[in-house]
């Protein structure tokens, strides 16, 4: 261990600790509501929401994995489950046969639209109801700055698949 590390000061440590606790608790709170109301894990909701935002509700598996920050194997397992449930289809890209595409089905979109109001209520309850408008803007600015940093450059730009287009 290098004793010359630039240790966090008390304020940085407190902020870091709060962030870590939030990052760990938030998915659990979102997952609990979606599973209770729709039998739908948050990861599946997120994947379907990402597809709902894409042109023709379709993305390559590679792009989808990158946006979700999932390994190829994790993504494949989730897409296989969603395929079995009729919510997603997988097919070859007609323009490039080496690329596999995932498409949100009409049934998947219908489920997503049914689940979205409760999901948004839960997002508000666990996050935004605790913040004023200025803090919401600050939160966005903070996370955009973090995501723009050199260590986060592999994160895809744009929306994150939280709520499907209406």
C-alpha positions in Angstrom: 0.0 0.0 0.0 1.3 3.4 -0.9 1.3 5.8 2.0 1.5 8.7 -0.4 -2.1 8.2 -1.6 -4.1 11.4 -1.7 -6.5 10.4 1.0 -10.0 11.8 1.1 -10.6 14.6 3.5 -13.6 14.3 5.9 -16.1 16.0 3.6 -15.0 13.9 0.6 -15.2 10.7 2.7 -18.7 11.6 4.0 -19.8 12.3 0.4 -18.2 9.1 -0.8 -19.8 7.0 1.9 -23.3 8.5 1.2 -22.8 7.8 -2.5 -21.8 4.2 -1.9 -24.8 3.6 0.4 -27.1 5.2 -2.2 -25.7 3.2 -5.1 -26.2 0.0 -3.2 -29.7 0.8 -1.8 -31.3 2.4 -4.9 -31.3 -0.7 -7.2 -32.8 -2.8 -4.3 -35.6 -0.3 -3.7 -36.4 -0.1 -7.5 -36.2 -3.9 -7.8 -38.5 -4.5 -4.9 -41.3 -2.4 -6.3 -41.1 -3.8 -9.8 -40.9 -7.4 -8.6 -43.9 -6.9 -6.2 -46.1 -5.2 -8.8 -45.0 -6.9 -12.1 -42.7 -9.8 -11.2 -40.1 -7.9 -13.2 -36.6 -7.4 -12.0 -35.2 -3.9 -12.4 -32.4 -5.2 -14.7 -35.1 -6.6 -17.1 -37.1 -3.3 -16.9 -33.9 -1.3 -17.7 -33.1 -3.5 -20.7 -36.6 -3.2 -22.1 -36.6 0.5 -21.4 -33.3 0.9 -23.4 -34.8 -1.0 -26.3 -38.0 1.1 -26.1 -35.9 4.3 -26.7 -34.0 2.9 -29.7 -35.1 3.3 -33.3 -37.4 0.4 -34.2 -37.1 -0.7 -30.5 -33.9 -2.5 -31.6 -30.2 -2.4 -30.6 -27.3 -4.7 -31.3 -26.4 -6.9 -28.4 -23.0 -5.3 -28.2 -24.5 -1.8 -28.0 -27.1 -2.9 -25.5 -24.4 -4.5 -23.3 -22.3 -1.4 -23.4 -25.2 0.9 -22.5 -26.3 -1.3 -19.6 -22.7 -2.0 -18.6 -23.4 -5.7 -18.6 -21.0 -8.5 -19.6 -22.0 -10.3 -22.8 -22.9 -13.4 -20.8 -25.1 -11.5 -18.3 -26.9 -9.8 -21.2 -27.4 -13.0 -23.1 -28.9 -14.7 -20.0 -31.4 -11.8 -19.5 -32.3 -11.6 -23.2 -32.8 -15.4 -23.3 -35.3 -15.1 -20.4 -37.1 -12.2 -22.0 -37.2 -14.1 -25.3 -38.8 -17.1 -23.5 -41.4 -14.7 -22.0 -42.1 -13.2 -25.5 -40.9 -9.7 -24.4 -37.8 -9.5 -26.7 -36.7 -11.2 -29.9 -33.1 -11.8 -31.1 -32.2 -11.9 -34.8 -29.4 -11.3 -37.2 -28.8 -7.9 -38.6 -29.8 -8.1 -42.3 -27.1 -5.5 -43.1 -24.4 -7.4 -41.2 -25.0 -11.1 -40.5 -22.3 -11.1 -37.8 -24.3 -8.7 -35.6 -27.1 -9.9 -33.4 -30.0 -7.5 -32.7 -32.4 -7.5 -29.8 -35.9 -6.0 -30.4 -38.5 -5.2 -27.9 -41.8 -7.0 -28.8 -45.2 -5.4 -28.6 -45.9 -7.5 -25.5 -42.7 -6.3 -24.0 -43.6 -2.7 -24.7 -47.1 -3.2 -23.3 -45.6 -4.6 -20.1 -43.1 -1.7 -19.9 -45.9 0.8 -20.3 -47.9 -0.8 -17.6 -44.9 -0.9 -15.2 -43.7 2.6 -16.0 -46.1 4.6 -13.8 -45.3 2.6 -10.7 -41.6 2.7 -11.5 -41.7 6.5 -11.8 -43.6 6.8 -8.5 -40.9 4.7 -6.9 -38.1 6.7 -8.4 -39.8 9.8 -7.1 -40.3 8.3 -3.7 -36.7 7.1 -3.2 -34.9 10.0 -4.9 -36.6 13.1 -6.2 -39.1 13.7 -3.3 -36.1 14.3 -1.1 -34.7 17.0 -3.4 -35.7 20.5 -4.4 -35.4 21.7 -8.0 -32.0 23.2 -7.4 -30.7 20.0 -6.0 -32.1 18.0 -9.0 -30.0 20.3 -11.3 -27.0 19.9 -9.1 -27.4 16.1 -9.0 -27.5 16.0 -12.8 -24.5 18.3 -13.1 -22.5 16.2 -10.6 -23.2 12.9 -12.4 -22.7 14.4 -15.9 -19.3 15.7 -14.7 -18.4 12.3 -13.2 -19.4 10.5 -16.4 -17.4 12.9 -18.5 -14.2 12.0 -16.6 -11.5 10.0 -18.2 -12.0 6.9 -16.1 -15.7 6.8 -17.1 -15.2 7.4 -20.8 -16.4 3.9 -21.7 -19.9 4.8 -20.5 -22.2 5.4 -23.4 -23.6 8.9 -23.9 -27.3 9.7 -23.9 -30.2 8.5 -21.9 -30.0 5.6 -19.5 -33.2 3.7 -20.1 -35.0 4.7 -17.0 -38.5 5.4 -18.3 -39.7 4.4 -21.7 -40.9 6.9 -24.3 -44.7 7.4 -24.1 
